Amino acid sequence: MFKIIRRAAALVALAMLSFRAVGSFLSWIEKQEDGPQNVWADDDEFEDA
């Protein structure tokens, strides 16, 4: 009986950690989009020089 309870608790804990990790990752991606968009220089800028 205790084995089932321990496994259920471990499964719930694993699910919570997984959702938290995915949430953190999506939050990080959202923060990356807020930064400067033109980080890489275009080749067209240097052709005119």
Z-matrix of the N, CA and C atoms (Angstrom, degrees):
N
C 1 1.452
C 2 1.529 1 111.13
N 3 1.330 2 115.35 1 -44.97
C 4 1.462 3 118.71 2 -179.48
C 5 1.527 4 111.60 3 -67.54
N 6 1.311 5 115.48 4 -29.49
C 7 1.469 6 119.96 5 178.93
C 8 1.534 7 110.30 6 -63.34
N 9 1.325 8 116.83 7 -40.96
C 10 1.462 9 121.12 8 178.81
C 11 1.522 10 110.70 9 -65.86
N 12 1.328 11 116.19 10 -41.91
C 13 1.472 12 120.41 11 179.66
C 14 1.520 13 110.75 12 -64.44
N 15 1.330 14 116.86 13 -42.37
C 16 1.470 15 119.98 14 178.85
C 17 1.519 16 111.47 15 -64.17
N 18 1.318 17 116.84 16 -41.58
C 19 1.467 18 119.96 17 179.19
C 20 1.520 19 111.38 18 -66.95
N 21 1.323 20 117.31 19 -38.73
C 22 1.468 21 120.88 20 177.77
C 23 1.527 22 109.95 21 -65.27
N 24 1.326 23 117.30 22 -42.15
C 25 1.458 24 120.80 23 178.38
C 26 1.527 25 110.66 24 -64.52
N 27 1.309 26 117.36 25 -39.86
C 28 1.463 27 120.91 26 178.24
C 29 1.523 28 110.45 27 -65.98
N 30 1.312 29 117.52 28 -38.79
C 31 1.460 30 121.57 29 178.72
C 32 1.529 31 110.75 30 -65.58
N 33 1.324 32 117.10 31 -42.25
C 34 1.468 33 121.00 32 178.07
C 35 1.526 34 110.06 33 -64.65
N 36 1.322 35 117.17 34 -43.50
C 37 1.461 36 120.51 35 179.44
C 38 1.525 37 110.93 36 -63.37
N 39 1.311 38 116.91 37 -41.64
C 40 1.464 39 120.88 38 178.79
C 41 1.525 40 111.06 39 -64.54
N 42 1.321 41 116.91 40 -41.21
C 43 1.463 42 120.65 41 178.62
C 44 1.536 43 110.26 42 -64.25
N 45 1.321 44 117.28 43 -42.16
C 46 1.470 45 120.46 44 179.20
C 47 1.522 46 111.18 45 -63.59
N 48 1.324 47 116.97 46 -43.05
C 49 1.462 48 120.36 47 178.35
C 50 1.523 49 111.52 48 -64.64
N 51 1.320 50 116.42 49 -37.65
C 52 1.461 51 120.07 50 179.27
C 53 1.524 52 111.09 51 -64.95
N 54 1.331 53 116.97 52 -46.46
C 55 1.460 54 120.11 53 178.56
C 56 1.523 55 111.39 54 -62.94
N 57 1.329 56 116.23 55 -38.20
C 58 1.467 57 119.95 56 178.89
C 59 1.531 58 110.90 57 -66.10
N 60 1.326 59 117.00 58 -40.17
C 61 1.461 60 120.99 59 179.24
C 62 1.525 61 110.95 60 -65.35
N 63 1.317 62 116.83 61 -43.46
C 64 1.463 63 120.46 62 178.92
C 65 1.521 64 109.79 63 -64.35
N 66 1.319 65 117.45 64 -41.65
C 67 1.464 66 121.15 65 177.65
C 68 1.517 67 111.76 66 -61.79
N 69 1.307 68 117.92 67 -42.01
C 70 1.461 69 121.51 68 178.20
C 71 1.523 70 110.97 69 -64.40
N 72 1.313 71 116.12 70 -41.83
C 73 1.461 72 120.09 71 -179.79
C 74 1.524 73 111.04 72 -64.42
N 75 1.330 74 116.97 73 -44.69
C 76 1.459 75 119.94 74 179.15
C 77 1.521 76 111.40 75 -65.42
N 78 1.328 77 117.00 76 -36.06
C 79 1.462 78 120.72 77 176.54
C 80 1.526 79 110.34 78 -64.99
N 81 1.338 80 116.84 79 -39.75
C 82 1.460 81 120.68 80 178.71
C 83 1.525 82 110.70 81 -64.41
N 84 1.331 83 116.24 82 -41.80
C 85 1.466 84 119.89 83 178.83
C 86 1.526 85 109.84 84 -62.99
N 87 1.323 86 116.90 85 -41.65
C 88 1.462 87 120.67 86 179.99
C 89 1.525 88 110.87 87 -62.84
N 90 1.327 89 117.44 88 -38.02
C 91 1.467 90 120.75 89 177.90
C 92 1.521 91 111.11 90 -68.45
N 93 1.338 92 117.47 91 -33.64
C 94 1.460 93 120.41 92 179.36
C 95 1.523 94 111.27 93 -66.14
N 96 1.323 95 117.44 94 -32.65
C 97 1.457 96 121.22 95 -179.46
C 98 1.523 97 111.91 96 -72.01
N 99 1.333 98 117.42 97 -20.91
C 100 1.456 99 121.11 98 -179.35
C 101 1.525 100 112.44 99 -77.81
N 102 1.309 101 118.37 100 -14.20
C 103 1.461 102 122.66 101 -177.00
C 104 1.509 103 111.60 102 -74.90
N 105 1.322 104 115.79 103 -177.12
C 106 1.473 105 119.26 104 178.46
C 107 1.522 106 111.49 105 -61.35
N 108 1.306 107 115.61 106 135.40
C 109 1.464 108 120.36 107 -175.38
C 110 1.521 109 112.53 108 -83.32
N 111 1.318 110 118.13 109 -30.30
C 112 1.465 111 121.35 110 -175.10
C 113 1.525 112 110.71 111 -100.05
N 114 1.309 113 115.99 112 63.00
C 115 1.457 114 120.16 113 179.86
C 116 1.522 115 110.03 114 -75.72
N 117 1.323 116 117.34 115 -40.86
C 118 1.453 117 121.60 116 -178.68
C 119 1.520 118 109.34 117 -89.44
N 120 1.310 119 115.43 118 136.92
C 121 1.465 120 120.65 119 178.22
C 122 1.534 121 109.15 120 -78.78
N 123 1.310 122 115.56 121 137.28
C 124 1.454 123 120.17 122 177.37
C 125 1.517 124 109.72 123 -80.01
N 126 1.324 125 116.85 124 148.01
C 127 1.459 126 120.93 125 177.72
C 128 1.520 127 111.30 126 -67.15
N 129 1.328 128 117.43 127 -26.54
C 130 1.462 129 120.77 128 -179.17
C 131 1.525 130 111.88 129 -64.39
N 132 1.325 131 117.36 130 -28.69
C 133 1.461 132 120.99 131 -179.63
C 134 1.534 133 111.06 132 -65.63
N 135 1.318 134 116.04 133 -34.32
C 136 1.449 135 119.55 134 -175.47
C 137 1.536 136 112.95 135 -89.14
N 138 1.317 137 117.36 136 -15.08
C 139 1.461 138 119.79 137 -180.00
C 140 1.521 139 111.26 138 -70.43
N 141 1.325 140 117.83 139 -31.79
C 142 1.456 141 121.39 140 -178.46
C 143 1.522 142 112.23 141 -76.21
N 144 1.305 143 117.78 142 -19.54
C 145 1.473 144 120.74 143 -175.62
C 146 1.510 145 112.93 144 -73.89
